[in-house]
């Protein structure tokens, strides 16, 4: 493209300080260096992780910063040595990566990457320790290697998944984070069998994607656990058959679920990050064969405490990251399944705003309204 190798001026939503509204600014985006890709971002969908690090509570504050990681776009230019992508390719930026060379990438057991796994404290590019964003000479930091709240962004090539150009970019943006995180936790890790019972803790976008995974796996009963009763009605669209609000009971929710299911569920997926919910998810599984999968990110310094006999009785506890999907290897196939009508994505998008109204998306998230809000970069 005509902009290749040049600094691009474009709009970006900059977080100048923690918890303050994002500011739409004209910034400069440098060309990609060796092993990097510059993407033109067309759609974002707001993920709770963006809000979490914007608020910066219990986190290392790093500002000014461009947040955003659940998005879709088109390759504008590539740096030296990049061969699997070219200008014009449709792509999804991914907050984790796949270098293809490390021990993890070469293992069939993991989707982690020694080089490119998520680092929320790093605000610069790996190649030279510098940012690609600036305003009037002032550097602006990156976020989880993606920074998609900008019309143009620069990523490591291992964090870019090339997808079918026939896929509608507004629909598949959620594949780059929320959908795969929850759906994959169920189908790739928990692996429920047909007619199994499944409990999902947390009915936000990730939890609903986990429910969707249980639904397509043929679960006979899907129990949604959440503190917000207004989420149950929309959760029915994702296969949820029962709703449990822990606040409605005077006993631990794991005991409630065990009573509902004649001893416990076959599979449980925890999608809140609450350590108590994690313990409850594990303890609500059936002895002998129950499996619980932890998806939500807990606070620092918390401890998972349970009686060791729970393990000795045959229960299994697992963790997962990004639904066990490899960005470059697996994500194109997820998009193909959507195009083949094997997956439903449209129902996750409940709101839409223009880029200039990005703070409205934050307000909706903070109020717990809707599932995903699509942010349209072109207005």
N, C-alpha and C positions, 0 to 999 in steps of 0.2 A: 504494500500500500504506500501511498505518497508520504505518509508520516513515518515510515520505517526509518530508524536511526536518528530521529529527531525528538526533541523534547516536546511533549504534547501539553497544551493548556486545556484544562477541562474542569467540570464541576465535581466537587466531592463534599460529602457530609463529614465535617471534622468535629471530633470530640476534643474540645480544648481543655476541659477539666471534668472530673468525676461528677456524674449525676446531673450535669447541666445540659440543656437542649443542644442537639447537634446544630452546627452552623454550616449552611451551604456556602462554600468558598470556591473561588477560582484558584486552582493549584497547578503546579508543574509536575509532570510525570516523566521521568527519565527513560531512555530506551532500555530494553532488556540487555543484560550483560551475558556472558557465556553461561549456557545452561538455563537461561531464563526465558520467559514468555510474557508478552504484554497482551492483555485481553481487553477488549471493549465490552464492558458489562451492560447488558440490556435489561436484566431483571434481577431483583433481590427478593428474598422472603426473610422476614425478621425471625431470628431464632432467639430463644431465651438466653443462650450463652452470650450473645451480643449485649443484651441488657445487663447480664451479670457482670461482665467486665467493664461496661460503661459505668455502672454504679460503683464498681471497684471496692466494695465492702469485703474485708478479709482477703484482699488481693494486693498485689504490688502495683500501685498506680503508675501508669506510663502514658503521659500526655505531652503534646497533642498527638492524637492518634486517629487513624481511619479504621473503623470497625467494619464488620460485615464478612460473612463467609458462606452463606447459603445463597447461591446465585447461578446465573448462566450468562453466556456471552459468546463472542466470536474472536478468534485469534487475529490481532492486528499486526503483530510482527514477532519474530523469534530471534533469540540471541545465537551467538556462535555455538556450533555443535549440536543444536536441536534438530533432530531428524524425524521424530514421530509426529510433529505438528508443523503446519504451514499456515500462512495468512489465509483467512477465510474459513478455516475449520470452525465448526461449532463445538463448544467445549463447556465443561463444568469445572469450576475451581474447587479444589478439595482441601480442607483444613489439615489433613494428614497427607502423607505422600507415599510414593513407591519408587525408590531409586533403582530397584532391580538388581543391585549389586551386593547389598549387605547380607549378612547371615539370615536376618529375619525375612527379607524379600525372597530369598532362595528356599526358605522353608515352607512346606505346605501347611504347617501348623499355625501360622500367624499372619496377620495383616499389618503388623507394626513395621516400622522402618527405622533402622538405627539412625539414619541421617535426617529424615523428614518427619518424624513423629511430632505431634503437636507440642508447641512450646509457647505458652501464653505470655511469658515474660520477655520473649525476644521481639524486638521491634525493628529489626534490620534484616537485610538479605544475608544469606549464608556466604555468598561468594566473596564479599569484600567488607562485610560488617557495616554497610551504609544503607540509608533509605533511598528509595526511588521517588519519594514524594517530597515536595517542598513548597513553601509559599514565601515569596519575597526573600529567598535565601535561607529561610528557617526550615530545618528538617521536620518532617511529620512522620511519626512512627507507623510501622505496619502492625497488623493484628493476625495472629496464627497463620502467617504466610499468605494471606488472601486479600484482606482489605478491599472488599467488594463494594463498599459504600462510596465508590468513585466511578466516574464514567470510564476511566481506564485504570488498570492496575497491573502490577508486575508480580509474577510468581515464579518459583522454581519449576522447571519443566515436569518434575515428578509429581507435582501437585495439580496437574491439569489432565482431565480425562476427556479425550476426544470422543464425541458422540455422533450419532446419525443426524445429518442436517435436516431430515424430515421431522424430527422431534420438535414439537412446539416449545420454545425456550421458556415461555411463561409457565408451562405446566411442569416441566422437568427440573426447574430450579431447586425444588425441595429434595430432589434425589441427592444433591451434593452434601446434605447433612441430615436433617430430621427424619426423613422417611427411611433412609437406609439404616440409620442408627437403631430405630425401633423395630422395623420390619426384619432386619437381619438378625437382631437379638433373638427373635422368635424362630425364624425359619432356619438360620444357620447355626445357632448355638443351643437354644432350648429344644428345638426339633420336636415339637409335639406330634403325636401320632393321631390319626383319625379317631374321633370320638373321645379324645382326652379332654380333661377339664383344665382350664388355664385361668390364672389370676394375674391381672395387670395392675400394678400400683402406680397411679398417676395417669390422668387422662388428658394431658396436653398433647401436642403434636407427636412427640416421640412415643408416648404411651399409646396413642390411638394407632400409630403405625405398628406397634407391637400387637395390638388387638387385631389389626388387619392381617398380620402374619398368622395369628391363631385362626382367624376365620378361613383364610385360604388353605390352611393346613387341615381343615376339617374338624376343628375342636367342637365338641358337643355343647360345651358351656363355657362362656367367657365371663369372668367376674371382674368388673371394673371397680377399683378402690380409689376414692378421691375424697377430699374434704369439701369440694364444691358440688352441691347437688344439682346445679344447673347444667353440669357437664354430661349427665346421664343420657339425656334425650338425644344429643348429637352423637354420643358414643354408640347408640344403637345402630347407626349407619355403618359402623366398623365391626359389627358382630357381637357387641356386648349384650349379654342376656340378663345379667344381674348387676346390681349396683350396691356397693357397701360404703357407707360413710363411717369411718372409725368414731366420729363424734357422737353417733347415734347409739353407741353401745357402751355398757359399763364393764366390759371385759376386753382383753387384747384382741385386736382384729384377727390375728391368726387363729384364735380359738373360735371366733365367729365363723370364719371360712371353713375350718375343719368340721364344724358341726353341719354346715351347709352341704358339705361334699362327702360325708361319710368317711371322715378321717383325713382329708386334705386333698389339695389339687395335684394333678400330675406335673404341671409346670407352673412356675410363677416368674414374672418379669418385673423388676423394680425400676421405675423410670422417673424418680423424683430427686434422688440424691440424699434423701433423709436417711440417716443411719438407722433410725427406729423402723422405718419402712423396709429397709434392707433386711433387718432381722426378722420382721414380720413375714416378709416374702419367703424367706428360707424356712421359717418355722411353720408356715401354713401348707407346706408341701407334704404329700403322703409319705409315710415311712416305707422303706423297701425300694422305692423307685423315684421318688419326687426329685425334681431338679429346679433350682432357682437361679436366675441369671440377673446380675446386677449391671445396670446401664447408667443410672444417674451418678453424677460426680459428687461425692460427699465433701463436707467441709474438712479443712485441715485438722489434724490431731484428734479426730474422732476414732473410736474403737468399735469393732464388730464383736459383740459378746453373745455367745450362745452356749448351751450345754454340749460338750463334745459327744454325748450320746446321740445327739441329733444326726451327727455324721455316721456314727457307728451303726445306726439303725437303717442306713442305706440311702440317706438323702445326699444330694450333690449340690454344691455351690460353685457357680461359675461367674466370671466377669467377662465383659466384652467391650470392644472399642470399635466404633463405627460399624456395628453389626457384622463384624468379621469380613467386611468387603475390602478388597484391594482396589485402590482408586483407578489406576490405569487398566488393570486386568479385568476387573469385574463390573465396574460402573457402566461401561458401554452396553453390557448385556442386560443390566437392569432397565436401561432406557428402551432397549429392544422389546423387552417384555411388556412395557407400557404401550409401545406402538402396536404390539400384537394383541392388545386388550387383555393381557394376562394380569395386569396390575391396574388399580384405580388410584389416580393421583389427584384428579380434579377436585374431589370432595374435601381435600385438605385446605384448599384456598378459600377462605371465607370473606376476606376483605381485600381491597386494592386501593392504593393511593399513588399519586405522582411523586417523583423524587423530591420535589420541593416541599412535600408534606410528610417527610419521613418521620418527623417527631410524632405524628398522629399514630403511626404504627407502634411506636414505643408506648404511647398512651393506652392503646388497645391491649398490648401485652401486659402492661402493669395492672390493668383492670380485669384481666383474665377473660377478655371478650374474644370470641372466635378461636380459630385454630392457627392459621397462618395468614399473614397480611402480605400481599404481593406489592412490591415497590417497583413501579415502572420508571426506568431511567429516562426514557424518551417521553417528552411531554408535548 
